[in-house]
Amino acid sequence: MDVAISATLAANEEVARRRRAGQRILNLAFGEAGLPVHPALRDALHQAAGSNGYGEVAGSRALRTAAAGYWTRRGILADPGLVVCGPGSKPLLYGILLALGGDIVLPRPSWVSYAAQAELAGVRPIMVPPPPGEGGAPDPGGVEAAVTAARAEGRTVRSLLLTLPDNPTGRLARPETVRRLAELARELDLIIISDEIYRDLVHDPAAAFLSPAEVAPERTVVTTGLSKSLALGGWRIGVARLPTPGLHRRLVAVASEIWSSPTAPVQHAAAYAFGEPPELVRRIAESRRLHGIVARAVAARFAKAGARVPPPQGGFYLYPEIDGFPGPEELAATLLDRYGIAVLPGTAFGDSPTAPRVRVATSLLYGETDEQRLAALHAADPLRLPWIAAGLEHLEEALARL
């Protein structure tokens, strides 16, 4: 099997290479949360630094209980005995695909690793576009037709994936769409995988958010982690809520052969985080505000240049389309080679090779140092900070010339 490095990681390494060569690059390609670790989390990790024994494959009781409490406070039924923890939600998603088997329905576009992981697991992705104006959830009508056609060809289709809110589009599926997909999952006997790692970063806290686990808890897997909401990408910790004992047993068996058990000190800190102490709730609220302000500012620069760009609703992504290019690869290459702006082409997310759309990640605009990033987090108007203003000016000038 010919496996390529993940597009996001490859882009980040290319940016680093060009910067070492002296080029000025505005990195809008890598989806890292771009904020420092909260001191309370550093303290929690330090307290458990001496924990060096293998733990339970499914994760510590403290972390599983804290994760179940996190979901319960959001209206999702969760039993600690049906929670599995892993070294990031990304390995958990791959483990879930292995445990489920069968082909999977994905939104088009969708995060770069979903389709790649499906192929690594020996199953085929079925890509279905979202309803107009939405992202992260395939159109229900398209799902029904695609699953019916695939099964008529003799294929086994077992699952359907949603990302709420979405990477790459930054959009949030409407509750009506989620509800209809939950109904379809029952009708078509599908397991829903709901990747909700950006859930706490929906820009408007009052926005209507519906998890399929609220509608069809008996057939919904929910995954999340701390890499986005608390900017702990390097700590590698994730949790999954399983709907049935059978799927839980299969995932634990897979985990036992791949990662044995999550890192013990990080589990201790993660249990503290999922308990949602006030200082971390405040940090997430501050992060959510910053992500929204900067993402909207970047979207405004693209719109000013004539791009079609759906307003971002969550996380730190947007997905503009710019006419005048034969496809996304050419658009992304032009932005990087001529103007020093790194983005990812829509083809990395399974989008059409003729649609000039790119994924823009805005969170590395916050600064190069922890001091700058904290200043951005706490500023009344982060757009006025010199380093953020300079990045936005670089982008606006490039788009005007483009």
N, C-alpha and C positions, 0 to 999 in steps of 0.2 A: 504494500500500500504506500502510495506517494503522499506523505504528509508534510504540509508546509507550516512554518511558524505562524501563530495567530497574527492576523493583520494589525491589530492594535499594538501588540508587543513589537512586531517588526517595524512599524512606523515610529515608535518611540526610540528604538535603537538607531534608526536612520537619522532621526533628529539629533540624537547625541553625536553620531558620527559627523554630521555636517557642522555642528557647533564646535567640535574639536578641531575641525578644519578651518574655523574662523568665520563661518557663515552666520549671519543673523537670522534666526528661525523663530517664528511665532508658533509655538506648539499648540495647535488646536486639534490634535489627532488622538491624544491619549486620555482615556476616561478615568483619571485618578482624581480623588476628591480634593486634593490640593490644600489640605489644612493640617496643622500640627496635632499631635496626640494630646488629649486633655490630661492635665497633671494627675487627676484622680485615677485615670486608667494606668498611667505609668506606675503609680503607687501600688495599685492592685496587682499589676504584673510583678513588681518587685517583691511583694509579699509572698508570692508563690514561686519565686525563682528556684527554690530548692526542690521543687516537686519534679522528680526525674524518673518515676516508675511508670510502667505501662498502666493505662487506665482501662475502663470499660470501652468496648468497641463503639457502642452507641453514644459515648460521651458521659461525663460525670452527672450524677444525680442533680447536683446543684445547678449545672448549666441547663439540663433538660427541663427542670422545674421552672427556672427563670424564663426560658424560652416559651414554655407553655403559658406562663402568666402573661408574657408580652402579647401573645396571640389572643388570649382570653379577654384582655382589656380592649381588644379591637373587634370583639364580637365573633371570634373564630373559636370553635370548640377544639381544645387541644389537651391531650393526655400526655404527661411526661413519659409514660411508658411507650408512646408512639412517636417520640422525637428522636431523631438521629443527628448527631453533631459530626462535623468533618472539618478538614483543613481548608476551609473556604467553601462557599456555596457552589463554586465551579466544579470541584470534584464530586460534591453531592449530586449535582445535576447529572453528571456522567454516570455515577453509580445508580441513580434512579433509572436512567435509560437502560442500563444493563439489567437491572432487576425487573423492569417491565417487559423488555423485548418488544418486537413489532415496530412498524413504522409510526412516525409522529407527524402531526400537523403543526406547522409553524407559521407565524405571520411573515409576510414579505413586505418590507424588509424586517430583519430581526438580528439580534446580537450575533456577532461573528462566530461564536463558539457553539451555538445550538446545532446548526447543520453539520459542522465539523465533528462534533461529538457523536451525533447520530451515525455518521458514516464510520467513525472509529468503532462504534458499538455494533456495526454490521447491520444497521437499519437505514431506511431511506426517508429523508424528510419530504413532506408534501407541503409546498409553499403556497399560502393563500393570502392575498392582499387584505388589508383591513378595510372597514367601511370608510367612506370619504370623511376626511377631517380627523380620523382617529389614528391610533398607533398602538402596537403591542398586542393586539387581539385580531385574529383572522375574521373576516366577514362570515357571519353564521351561514348565510346562504351558500357561500363558496365552500365552507367546510362540509356541509351536508352533501353537496354535489361531488366534491373531491373524494370524500371517504367512500361514498357509494360507488364511484367509478373505480377507485383503487381496489376495493373488495371484489368488484365484478371481474377484475383482472387476476384475482387469486391472491392479492397481497393481504397481509395481516396488519391492520391499523389498530393500535392500542391506546394512543395518547394524543393529547392536544396541549399546546403550550401557550401561555399568556405571559407578558411582561407588564407589570402595573406599578408605576408608569414606565414608559418605554425607553429603551436604548435600541435604536439610534434616534428616534424622531423627537423625543422629549414630550410626547403626547400621552394622554390618559384615555383609555377606553371608557366609553359611557356605561353606566350601570345597566342600561337596557341591553347593550351588546353582551356584557358579561352574563347577564341573566339568561339570555337566549342560548349562549354557548353552554351554560350549565344544563339547560334543558336538553340540548342536543347531545351532550355527553351521556345523559341517561338514556336517551333514545338509541344512540349508536354504540352504547357500551364502551365509552372511552374514559380513561383516567385523565384528569386535568392536572397539569403542572403549572402552578402559578408562581412565577419568579417575582417576588415583591421586595427585592433588595433596595429599591428606590422609594418604597412606600412612604417613609417618613420625610421624604424630600419633595413631596407635592407642594408646589409653591404657595398655593392658596389652601391654608389648613381647613377652610370651610368647603372645599371642593367635594363633589359627590364621588366617593370612592367605594366601590363594591368589590370585595374579594369573592371568587367563585366558591371559596370554602364556607362563606356565609349562606350560599344557596344550595350547594351540593357537597356538604362536608364529607359524605361517605365515599366520594370519589375524587377528592381534591388533595393533591400534594402542594404544600406551600414551602417555598425556600426563601431564606433571607440570610443576612450576615451583617457585619459591622464595617465593611470596607468602604461603604458609601456614606451612610448616615453619620459615622464617627471617624471617617477617614483612616481606617485601620487596614488598608490594603495589604501591607507587608506582614501583618500578624496572621493572616490566613485562618479565619474561623468562620464557619457557617452552620446553620441549623435547618433541618427539614421537618415539617409536620406531616406525618403519614396518616392516611385515612383508615388503614386496615392492619391487623396483626400480620397477615400473610405478606403484604408488601414490606412491612417493617422487618420481618425476618429475612426476606430476600436481600434488602438493602444492607442490613447488618452483616450478612454473609459476604456480600461484595466488599464492604468496607474492611472486613477482617482480612481480606486478601490483598488490599491495595494500600491502606494507610494505618491499619492496626488500631490506632486510637488517635484522637486529636492531641495536640501539644498541651500538656497539663497546665503550665503556668498561664497560657493564653486562655484556656477554658475558665480558669479562676477569674481572670479579668472580664471575660465575656459574660459570666454569670452575674457579675456586678453590673455590667452595662445593660443587660436585658432586664434587670430589676428596675431600671429607669429611675435612678436617683435624681433629685432635682437639678443638680449641677450638670448632668448629662442631658437632661431634657432641655435645659437652657441652651447648651451648646448646639444641640440639633436644631433648635428653633433659630439660633443665630446663623447656622450654616444654611438652612433652608432659605432664609431671607437673602443671604449673600448670593447663593446660587441663582435665585430668581432674578435679582437685580442685574447681575452680570449677563446671564443668559438672554434676558430681554434686551439689554443694551447691544449685544452682539447681533441678535436677530434684527434689531432696528438698522444696524449698519448694512446688513445684507438686503433688507427691504429697500433702503434708500438707493442701493445700487441696482435695483430692479429685479432682485431675486424673488421668487415665490417661496415664502418660508412660513409654515404654520407656527403660530405663537407657542413657545415652549411652556409646558405646564408642570414639569417635574424634572428633578435631577439637574444635570448641567449639559444638556445636549440640545441641538437643533439640527434640522435636516433641510437645508435650502436647495432649491433648484434654480440653475442659472442657464438661460438659453445661450445659444451660440457655440456650443461644444457638441461634438458627435456623441459623447458619452461621459460618464463620471470619471473614468480613468484619465482622460485627457484634461478634464477640468482640474482634478486633484494634482496632476503633474504640472500643469501651468501655474497653479497657485504656489506650489513648492519651488519649482525651478526658477521661475521669473520673479516671484514676489516674496519668497521666504516664508510662506504660510503653509503649515502642514495640516492637512485634513485627511479623512479617509473616504475613498470612493464608495458610492452606494453598492457597487458590485460586491464589496467585502461583506455586505449584509444580505446578500442574495437578491439585490434589486436588479432591474433591467440594465443590460450593458449599453443601452441606447438612451437612457434617461439621465441627463446631467445633474444628478443629485449627489451631495456629499454630506457626511456626518461631521458636525463641528462640535468639539468638546471645549467648554469654556473655563473649566476650573483651574487650569494652570496659569491663568491670567492673574491670579491672586498675589503672586510674588515668587521670588526665588529663594527667600529665607523664611524661617519661622517668624521672625519679627515682622516682616512685610505681610505675611499671611494673617497673623493675629491682628495687625492693624486693619487689614481689609475686613476681617470678621467683625470688628467692633466699630468701624467707621460709620458715622451717620450717613455719609454719601461715599461709598467705596469707589465710585467712578471718578472722583476727583483726586484720588491718590495718584501720584506721578507715574508709578510703574503700570498701574491699570490704565490710566489715560494714555500712556505711550503705546501700550498694546492695542488699544482701540483705534488710536490714530494710525498706527501701522496698518491695521486691517482696513480702515476706511479709505486710506490712500490707495492701497492695493486694489480694492474693489472698484474704486473710481477709474483707475487705469485699466483694469480688466474689461 
